Amino acid sequence: MARSTAELATAVDEASLLTRAREGDRDATDALIRRYLRDVYNLTVRVLGDRDLAEDVTQEVWLWAVR
């Protein structure tokens, strides 16, 4: 199924945010974290089954993503 214009715009925006975050743009990093923090954390809790470990892994994911 073809993607809608809104979906394509979101994908372009996300790619732009990630590129800017990797270049050190704190606003872009903050925007990505606000957008995806809960999803990443919830996934790590489901996979690991440990909320404390999931918090640590979630932080590591963000550090890795913006390098």
C-alpha positions in Angstrom: 0.0 0.0 0.0 1.3 3.5 -0.9 2.3 5.8 1.9 0.2 9.0 2.5 1.7 12.4 2.1 1.6 12.8 5.8 3.5 9.6 6.4 6.2 10.6 3.8 6.5 14.0 5.5 6.9 12.4 8.9 9.6 10.0 7.5 11.5 12.9 6.0 11.2 14.9 9.2 12.5 11.9 11.3 15.4 11.4 8.9 16.2 15.1 9.1 16.0 15.1 12.9 18.3 12.1 13.2 20.8 13.7 10.9 20.8 16.9 12.8 21.0 15.0 16.2 24.0 13.2 15.0 25.6 16.5 14.0 25.1 17.7 17.6 21.8 19.6 17.3 20.4 19.3 20.9 16.9 20.5 19.8 16.7 17.7 17.2 17.9 15.2 19.8 15.3 16.4 22.3 12.6 16.2 19.7 13.5 12.6 18.9 13.6 11.7 22.5 10.2 13.3 23.2 8.8 11.5 20.2 10.1 8.0 20.9 11.2 7.7 24.6 8.0 6.0 25.8 8.0 3.5 22.8 11.7 2.6 23.3 11.2 2.2 27.0 8.1 0.1 26.7 9.8 -2.2 24.2 12.8 -2.7 26.4 10.5 -3.5 29.4 8.7 -6.1 27.4 11.9 -7.7 26.1 13.9 -7.6 29.3 11.1 -7.9 31.9 13.0 -5.6 34.3 12.0 -1.9 34.5 15.3 -0.8 36.1 17.4 -2.5 33.4 15.0 -1.2 30.7 15.7 2.4 31.9 19.5 1.8 31.5 19.1 0.2 28.1 16.8 3.0 27.0 19.5 5.5 27.8 22.1 3.5 26.0 19.9 3.3 22.9 19.6 7.1 22.8 23.4 7.5 23.2 24.0 5.0 20.4 21.4 6.5 18.1 22.9 10.0 18.1 26.5 8.9 17.7 
